[in-house]
Amino acid sequence: MDKTEKIWLDGKMVKWEDAKVHVLSHALNYGTGVFEGIRVYQTPKGPAVFRLKDHVKRLMDGCKFMGIDLEFAGKKYGFDDIMEAIKQTVRENKNVDYVKPCIFLSGEEVGLNPVGVPVSMAITAIHMGEYLGKGADKGAKIIVSSWHRPDNLCAPAGAKVNGVYATSCLAKREAVTRGASEAVMLNSNGLVGECTGENIFIYRQGKIMTPKPSNSILQGITRNSLVQVARDLGFTVEETDFCRTELTTADEVWMTGTAAEVAPVTYVDERPIGDGTIGPVASKLRARFADIVRGKVPEYDAWLDYVN
Ligand SMILES: Cc1ncc(COP(=O)(O)O)c(C=O)c1O
């Protein structure tokens, strides 16, 4: 990751070095924040944010779920204000390909009660490059984690709540320790849920399948995009349930996420998927997605929000 010059903090652009919070911030101690990860692509019409409205909606829905009011430094923020703040952060930094807004409880108190704690918002724009590291474009090795995806009974699985990501971090550590780049988590019913920061797809018996939302997954914006793109290309796509055996013996597997984009998987738990190389369906979808996000396919132009 390359750091940039300025961070949006509670309505002001501040220098990267000056974007600080107190050690007693509620979110730092108890995970009480909601965040987003959003990609910015270079297109023939200038830099564009991919599906910005959907990201802002999910961010605001997460805050509603957590009871977090959108008032930072005494000013109330609405949907359009947050959209504009994100675009401003992209405009005021150079070479940006990823933006991370985070709305969190700040304050300087000890105690769990979140009611009445001040709220802050930070928007960071960086150059991320390849999220899964060099070589991931040749196919990722993943493991099935021993950690379960936190389900809807213990956390709002459909919102990107900071504290819930402690489980993703445990699963990611397990993956990296085993020499893999990602981990997929099963849900508490033993069905395939999702990866630490990506949704998962398989291709079996001529059909594309991805876990349905009731499997306690985050309804990924890339997942949603890819379902539509695959159907538009004539593939059959089912949002369904599947288990570890079906995952490991699938013809193809790939992950989708804002950071990882469309990431083909070539090994699950040290077992090759197909012949251990990227399959034709994942290849085709990855290439189509790469063109869409770079503004090369006019039918999907509504997914791009131009910054200038
Ligand atoms: C747990 C989890 N699942 C899936 C995704 C993929 O979602 P999206 O495609 O909206 O980035 C993410 C990333 O935001 C995530 O954190």
The ligand as an ORCA input file, in Angstrom:
! r2SCAN-3c Opt
* xyz 0 1
  C     -16.504    -10.146      4.763
  C     -16.588     -9.622      3.378
  N     -17.224    -10.361      2.446
  C     -17.314     -9.948      1.184
  C     -16.773     -8.746      0.756
  C     -16.903     -8.303     -0.649
  O     -17.786     -7.213     -0.737
  P     -17.617     -6.107     -1.857
  O     -17.660     -6.809     -3.141
  O     -18.794     -5.209     -1.650
  O     -16.324     -5.445     -1.621
  C     -16.091     -7.954      1.691
  C     -15.492     -6.675      1.297
  O     -16.055     -5.646      1.494
  C     -16.016     -8.392      3.025
  O     -15.384     -7.654      3.935
*
